[in-house]
Amino acid sequence: MIYPKYNVIYQICLLQPHEYTHSNILFNSVNKNLLQMYRIVLNNASDWDNTMDIIISKVKTNNEIPILHIDTHGGFYGYGICANNYISWPKLISKISELNKTSNNNLFLSLNVCHGLYLSNFLFGNPKPENLCKNCIGSYDLVVAHEATNRFMAMYSEYQSTYCMNDAIQRFMNLNTQKKNVFRLLNSC
């Protein structure tokens, strides 16, 4: 697959205060001189719309081709900390689709989220599911935080070295092959 040259990562975190270790490690592993990365910590799920509006504005103004990396919990209800502090599927899809359209359908979505790919299940019946993003990497299953973080660090490191997303994805998928690979790459989801 042919990928554009991504020039920015937006890492959005919605976690409990004691859970930020792995998202901090990931953020600190990216060389900001080679690939711009912004880390946004949401205090609660209600911050989602405003945060995404800011990102959408920056992508439009700066003509960015973004990777949206999300670190949070996931389940049947959507993404978030718990059942009363979550971002529903319709809210997630609405803003992610808007960001994708702003980036000329080039958004790469990285989901460090248990059951993060349930997002794609919610799209069945949607007349244009391809508008969510160009590509999405995530899991339908439980995700182990340190293993997922190591995979994303390897992927972003490879991308910074080669600017080849195919190589970066391959490195991500081949890491820890002795364990069950719960991650999947969805194209034009």
C-alpha positions in Angstrom: 0.0 0.0 0.0 1.2 3.5 -0.7 1.2 5.8 2.3 1.6 9.6 2.5 4.5 11.1 4.4 3.1 11.6 7.9 4.5 14.7 9.6 2.8 14.8 13.0 1.6 12.5 15.7 -1.2 13.5 18.0 -1.2 11.3 21.1 -4.5 11.6 23.1 -4.5 10.0 26.6 -7.6 9.4 28.7 -6.3 7.3 31.7 -6.3 7.2 35.4 -3.4 9.2 36.9 -1.5 6.1 37.9 -1.7 4.6 34.4 0.4 7.2 32.5 3.7 5.4 32.7 3.5 3.7 29.3 2.1 6.7 27.4 4.9 8.8 28.9 7.5 6.3 27.7 6.0 6.3 24.2 5.9 10.1 24.0 9.5 10.4 25.3 10.7 7.8 22.8 9.9 9.9 19.7 12.6 12.1 18.4 10.7 15.4 18.0 13.4 16.7 15.6 12.4 14.0 13.1 8.7 13.8 13.7 6.6 16.3 15.5 4.5 14.8 18.3 2.0 16.4 20.6 0.6 14.8 23.8 -2.8 15.8 24.9 -4.1 14.5 28.3 -7.9 14.6 28.6 -9.1 15.1 32.1 -12.4 13.4 31.3 -14.3 12.2 28.2 -16.2 15.5 27.8 -12.9 17.1 26.7 -12.9 15.0 23.5 -14.9 17.3 21.2 -12.9 20.4 22.1 -9.6 18.6 21.8 -10.5 17.2 18.4 -11.7 20.6 17.2 -8.2 22.0 18.1 -6.4 19.2 16.3 -8.6 19.5 13.2 -7.9 23.2 13.1 -4.1 22.7 13.4 -4.2 20.0 10.7 -6.1 22.3 8.3 -4.0 25.4 9.1 -0.6 23.7 8.9 -1.5 21.3 6.1 -0.5 18.3 8.3 -0.8 14.6 7.5 -1.5 13.2 11.0 -1.2 10.0 12.9 -3.8 10.0 15.7 -2.6 7.8 18.5 -5.1 7.1 21.3 -4.1 5.7 24.7 -7.2 4.8 26.8 -9.4 1.9 27.8 -12.1 0.5 25.6 -15.1 -1.7 25.7 -18.6 -2.2 24.3 -19.6 1.3 25.2 -16.8 3.2 23.6 -13.4 4.5 24.8 -12.7 5.9 28.3 -11.8 5.4 31.9 -15.0 3.7 33.0 -18.7 3.3 32.0 -19.6 6.8 33.3 -16.6 8.6 31.8 -16.3 7.4 28.2 -16.5 8.7 24.7 -19.4 7.0 22.8 -19.0 5.4 19.4 -20.9 8.1 17.6 -18.8 10.9 19.1 -15.6 9.0 18.3 -16.6 8.3 14.7 -17.9 11.9 14.1 -14.6 13.6 15.1 -12.2 11.0 13.7 -14.1 11.1 10.4 -13.9 14.9 10.4 -10.1 14.8 11.1 -9.7 12.3 8.2 -11.6 14.6 5.8 -9.5 17.5 6.9 -6.4 15.5 6.1 -7.7 14.6 2.6 -8.5 11.0 3.7 -4.9 10.3 4.9 -5.4 9.9 8.6 -3.5 7.0 10.2 -5.2 5.8 13.4 -3.1 4.0 16.1 -5.2 2.5 18.9 -3.5 1.5 22.1 -6.9 0.6 23.4 -8.4 -2.7 24.6 -11.1 -3.7 22.1 -10.2 -0.5 20.1 -11.2 -2.0 16.8 -14.8 -2.4 18.0 -14.9 1.0 16.4 -14.9 -0.7 13.0 -17.7 -3.0 14.1 -19.9 0.0 14.9 -19.4 1.2 11.3 -21.3 -1.7 9.8 -24.4 -0.3 8.1 -22.7 3.1 7.7 -22.9 4.0 4.1 -19.3 5.3 3.9 -17.2 3.6 6.5 -14.1 4.4 4.4 -14.3 8.0 5.6 -13.2 7.1 9.2 -9.5 6.9 8.3 -7.0 5.7 5.7 -5.6 3.0 7.9 -6.1 1.8 11.5 -3.9 -0.4 13.7 -5.5 -1.7 16.9 -7.0 -4.8 18.6 -10.4 -6.4 19.0 -9.0 -8.1 22.1 -7.4 -7.1 25.4 -4.1 -5.2 25.1 -1.2 -5.5 27.5 0.1 -2.0 28.0 3.8 -2.6 28.1 3.7 -4.9 25.1 1.6 -2.5 23.0 3.8 0.4 24.0 6.9 -1.5 22.9 5.2 -2.2 19.5 4.2 1.4 19.0 7.7 2.6 20.0 9.2 0.2 17.4 6.8 1.4 14.7 7.4 5.1 15.3 11.2 4.5 15.5 11.2 2.7 12.2 9.1 5.4 10.6 11.4 8.1 11.8 14.4 6.2 10.4 12.9 5.3 7.0 9.7 7.4 6.5 8.2 4.2 5.1 5.0 3.3 6.8 5.0 -0.2 5.2 8.3 -0.9 7.0 7.0 0.6 10.2 3.9 -1.5 10.2 5.8 -4.6 9.4 8.1 -3.9 12.4 5.1 -3.4 14.6 3.5 -6.7 13.5 6.6 -8.7 13.7 7.5 -7.7 17.3 7.0 -10.4 19.9 5.9 -12.9 17.3 6.2 -15.7 19.9 3.1 -14.4 21.6 -0.4 -14.2 20.1 -0.6 -11.1 17.9 -3.9 -9.4 18.9 -3.3 -6.4 16.6 -4.7 -6.0 13.2 -4.2 -3.4 10.4 -7.4 -2.2 8.8 -7.2 -0.4 5.4 -9.6 2.3 4.4 -11.8 1.7 7.5 
